[in-house]
Amino acid sequence: MDIGSLQGGIALILSVGLFAIKAFALVDCIGRSASDFDFSSNLRKPAWLVILGLTVAYHALDWSPLALLNLVGIVAALVYLAQVRGSTH
């Protein structure tokens, strides 16, 4: 097995996993009522929709898992999941 193909496979798996987390956060945000954001987050639902929507859209264009905006996007998705989803379940 070639090292380059192994690295490419790992990068693909990592990128798909990160995309799945971002997409899950976006779908969760879409399905929540605006009142869920009152006490659990500093940001309201429209702000989270824009942030998560942009991160998913950018990742769909650039599948490099270590691209700066993809890393920023995964941090945003994880913050959303911890603050909003984590506090309401």
TORKE-488240 format. One record per residue: residue number from 1; x, y, z of N, C-alpha, C in turn. Coordinates in Angstrom, 1 decimal. Atoms other than C-alpha are relative to their C-alpha. Layout:
   i   n.px   n.py   n.pz  ca.px  ca.py  ca.pz   c.px   c.py   c.pz
 NUM      X      Y      Z      X      Y      Z      X      Y      Z
...
//
This chain:
   i   n.px   n.py   n.pz  ca.px  ca.py  ca.pz   c.px   c.py   c.pz
   1    0.9   -1.2    0.0    0.0    0.0    0.0    0.9    1.2    0.0
   2   -0.8   -1.2    0.1    1.3    3.4   -0.9   -0.4    1.0    1.1
   3    0.2   -0.9   -1.1    1.7    6.0    1.8   -0.9    1.2   -0.4
   4    0.8   -1.1    0.5    0.1    8.7   -0.4   -1.5   -0.4   -0.1
   5    1.4    0.4    0.0   -3.0    6.7   -0.9   -0.6   -0.2    1.4
   6    0.4    0.2   -1.4   -3.2    5.9    2.8   -0.4    1.4    0.6
   7    0.3   -1.3   -0.5   -3.0    9.6    3.6   -1.2    0.6   -0.6
   8    1.2   -0.4    0.7   -5.6   10.4    1.0   -1.3   -0.6    0.6
   9    1.1    0.7   -0.6   -7.9    7.8    2.5   -0.4    0.6    1.3
  10    0.2   -0.6   -1.3   -7.5    9.2    6.0   -0.6    1.4   -0.1
  11    0.5   -1.3    0.2   -8.1   12.7    4.8   -1.4    0.0   -0.5
  12    1.4    0.2    0.4  -11.3   11.6    3.0   -0.9   -0.4    1.1
  13    0.8    0.5   -1.1  -12.6    9.8    6.0   -0.2    1.2    1.0
  14    0.1   -1.1   -0.9  -11.8   12.8    8.2   -0.9    1.1   -0.5
  15    0.8   -1.1    0.6  -13.4   15.3    5.8   -1.5   -0.4    0.0
  16    1.4    0.4    0.0  -16.6   13.2    5.5   -0.5    0.1    1.4
  17    0.5   -0.1   -1.4  -16.8   12.9    9.3   -0.3    1.4    0.4
  18    0.1   -1.4   -0.4  -16.3   16.6    9.8   -1.3    0.6   -0.7
  19    1.2   -0.5    0.7  -18.9   17.4    7.1   -1.3   -0.5    0.7
  20    1.2    0.6   -0.6  -21.4   15.0    8.8   -0.3    0.7    1.3
  21    0.3   -0.7   -1.2  -21.0   16.8   12.1   -0.6    1.4   -0.3
  22    0.6   -1.3    0.4  -21.6   20.2   10.5   -1.4   -0.1   -0.5
  23    1.4    0.2    0.5  -24.6   18.9    8.6   -1.0   -0.3    1.1
  24    0.8    0.4   -1.1  -26.0   17.3   11.7   -0.4    1.3    0.8
  25    0.2   -1.2   -0.8  -25.6   20.6   13.6   -1.0    1.0   -0.7
  26    0.9   -0.8    0.8  -27.4   22.5   10.8   -1.4   -0.5    0.0
  27    1.4    0.6    0.0  -30.3   20.1   10.6   -0.6    0.1    1.4
  28    0.5   -0.2   -1.4  -30.6   20.2   14.4   -0.5    1.4    0.2
  29    0.4   -1.4   -0.2  -30.7   24.0   14.3   -1.3    0.3   -0.7
  30    1.2   -0.2    0.8  -33.3   24.0   11.6   -1.3   -0.5    0.7
  31    1.1    0.6   -0.6  -35.5   21.7   13.6   -0.4    0.6    1.4
  32    0.2   -0.5   -1.3  -35.3   23.6   16.9   -0.9    1.3   -0.1
  33    0.8   -1.2   -0.1  -37.8   26.3   18.0    0.9    1.1    0.5
  34   -0.8   -1.2   -0.4  -36.5   29.8   18.6    0.1    0.1    1.5
  35   -0.1   -0.1   -1.5  -37.3   29.5   22.3    1.1   -0.8    0.6
  36   -1.1    0.8   -0.5  -34.6   26.8   22.7    1.3    0.8    0.1
  37   -1.2   -0.8    0.1  -32.0   29.5   22.0    0.0    1.1    1.1
  38    0.1   -1.1   -1.0  -33.2   31.9   24.8    1.0   -0.1    1.1
  39   -0.8    0.2   -1.2  -31.3   30.5   27.7    1.3   -0.7   -0.2
  40   -1.1    0.9    0.2  -28.8   28.2   26.1    1.2    0.6   -0.8
  41   -1.0   -0.5    0.9  -26.8   30.5   23.8    0.0    1.5    0.0
  42   -0.1   -1.4    0.2  -25.6   34.0   23.3   -0.5    0.4   -1.3
  43    0.5   -0.3    1.3  -26.7   33.8   19.7   -1.4   -0.5   -0.2
  44    1.3    0.4    0.3  -30.2   33.5   18.4    0.0   -1.0   -1.2
  45    0.1    1.0    1.0  -31.5   30.9   15.9    0.5    0.5   -1.4
  46   -0.5   -0.4    1.4  -31.0   33.1   12.7    1.5    0.1   -0.1
  47   -1.4   -0.1    0.1  -27.4   33.7   13.6    0.7   -1.3   -0.1
  48   -0.5    1.4    0.1  -26.7   30.0   14.1   -0.3   -0.6   -1.3
  49    0.3    0.5    1.3  -28.5   29.2   10.9    1.0    0.5   -1.1
  50   -1.0   -0.6    1.0  -26.2   31.6    8.9    1.3   -0.6    0.2
  51   -1.4    0.5   -0.2  -23.0   30.4   10.6    0.1   -1.5   -0.4
  52   -0.1    1.4    0.4  -23.8   26.7   10.2   -0.2   -0.2   -1.4
  53    0.3    0.1    1.5  -25.2   27.1    6.7    1.2    0.4   -0.8
  54   -1.3   -0.4    0.7  -22.0   28.9    5.6    1.1   -1.0    0.2
  55   -1.0    1.0   -0.2  -19.8   26.3    7.1   -0.3   -1.3   -0.8
  56    0.4    1.2    0.8  -21.7   23.4    5.4    0.3    0.4   -1.5
  57   -0.2   -0.4    1.4  -21.7   25.3    2.1    1.5    0.1   -0.4
  58   -1.4    0.0    0.3  -18.0   26.0    2.3    0.7   -1.3   -0.1
  59   -0.6    1.3    0.0  -17.1   22.5    3.2   -0.4   -0.8   -1.3
  60    0.5    0.7    1.2  -19.2   21.3    0.2    0.9    0.4   -1.2
  61   -0.8   -0.5    1.1  -16.9   23.4   -2.0    1.5   -0.4    0.2
  62   -1.4    0.3   -0.3  -13.5   22.6   -0.3    0.0   -1.2    1.0
  63    0.0    1.2   -0.9  -13.2   19.0    1.1    1.3   -0.2    0.7
  64   -1.3    0.2   -0.8   -9.7   19.6    2.6   -0.3    0.2    1.5
  65    0.4   -0.1   -1.4  -10.2   18.8    6.3    0.8    1.0    0.8
  66   -0.8   -0.9   -0.7   -7.4   21.0    7.3    0.0    1.4   -0.5
  67    0.1   -1.4    0.5   -8.4   24.1    5.4   -0.5    0.9    1.2
  68    0.3   -0.8   -1.1   -8.7   27.0    7.8   -1.5    0.2    0.3
  69    1.4   -0.3   -0.2  -12.3   27.8    7.2   -0.8   -1.3    0.4
  70    0.6    1.3   -0.5  -13.2   24.1    7.6    0.2   -0.3    1.4
  71   -0.3    0.2   -1.4  -11.5   24.0   10.9   -0.8    1.0    0.9
  72    0.8   -1.0   -0.7  -13.3   27.2   12.0   -1.5   -0.5    0.0
  73    1.4    0.6    0.1  -16.6   25.6   10.8   -0.2   -1.1    1.0
  74    0.2    1.1   -0.9  -16.1   22.5   12.9    0.0    0.5    1.4
  75    0.1   -0.6   -1.3  -15.4   24.6   15.9   -1.3    0.6    0.3
  76    1.4   -0.6   -0.1  -18.6   26.6   15.3   -1.1   -1.1    0.2
  77    1.0    1.0   -0.1  -20.6   23.4   14.9    0.1   -0.7    1.4
  78   -0.2    0.6   -1.3  -19.1   21.9   18.1   -0.5    0.9    1.1
  79    0.5   -1.0   -1.0  -19.9   25.1   20.0   -1.5   -0.1    0.0
  80    1.4    0.0    0.0  -23.4   25.0   18.8   -0.6   -1.3    0.7
  81    0.4    1.3   -0.6  -23.8   21.3   19.7    0.1    0.0    1.5
  82   -0.2    0.0   -1.5  -22.4   21.9   23.2   -0.9    1.0    0.7
  83    0.8   -1.1   -0.6  -24.3   25.2   23.9   -1.5   -0.2   -0.1
  84    1.5    0.0    0.3  -27.7   24.8   22.3   -0.5   -1.5    0.2
  85    0.5    1.4    0.0  -28.2   21.0   21.8    0.3   -0.6    1.4
  86   -0.4    0.6   -1.2  -26.3   20.0   24.9   -0.8    0.5    1.2
  87    0.7   -0.5   -1.1  -28.3   22.3   27.2   -1.5   -0.2    0.0
  88    1.4    0.3    0.1  -31.7   21.3   26.0   -0.4   -1.5    0.1
  89    0.2    1.5   -0.1  -31.3   17.5   26.2    0.5   -0.5    1.3
//
